[in-house]
Amino acid sequence: MKKTVKLECDRDGHRERLEEKRASVLSGLGIRFDTMAQMGRVGEDDQAQISHDEFVSLRMNGLDYSQLRLVEEALDRLNAGDYGICLACDEPIAEKRLRALPWAQYCVTCQETIGMEADLHREPVGKN
């Protein structure tokens, strides 16, 4: 049974912070794409650096899209009245955590548990 502790739509500025973060992420995506598109043809000597820059840019875009998804989901929860409720245990997420990460999906306890479980499933990198 889900707890129905509903926060006001704009309580403590969460909506404003989420919308600012969304705008920031979206503007960063546009800048990276514009920069790469303006480079045009480059000399053979610069290909390695360009390839590396493209790799980094694509990785950053992937992280930005992940961040954007979290922000959009938080805004959806805010609109639905479920904002501030942990998706794992249905307990309220601490206000301090929401101020630090307005897009937080889990309370600190559940996030730690999820993080430990993810660590168990990661393959070691490097020499054995």
C-alpha positions, 0 to 999 in steps of 0.5 A, a space after each residue: 500500500 502506497 503512502 499518500 504523503 503528497 507535496 504541494 506542486 511548488 513546495 520549497 521551489 522543487 519545480 523551479 529547480 527541476 525546470 532550471 536543471 532541465 533547461 541547463 541540460 538541454 542547452 548543453 546538448 545543443 552547444 556540443 552538437 553545434 560545436 562538432 558540426 562547425 568543425 568541418 573537414 580537418 587534416 589527417 593529423 587531427 583525426 585522432 584528437 577529433 575522434 577522441 573529442 567525439 567519443 567524449 562528447 557522445 559520452 557526455 551527451 549520454 550522461 546528459 540524456 540520463 540526467 534529463 530523463 531523471 528530471 523529466 520523471 521527477 516533474 511527472 511525479 510532481 504533477 501526479 502528486 507522488 513527488 518526494 516518495 521513495 520508489 522502492 519503500 514508499 516512504 517520504 524522501 528526506 527534504 534535505 535529500 530533495 534539496 540536494 537532488 530534486 530528481 531523487 527517486 529513492 530515500 538514502 537507505 534504498 539508494 545505498 541498497 541499490 548501489 551495493 546491489 549494482 556493485 555486486 553485478 559489475 565486472 572487475 576492470 583491469 588486471 586480475 
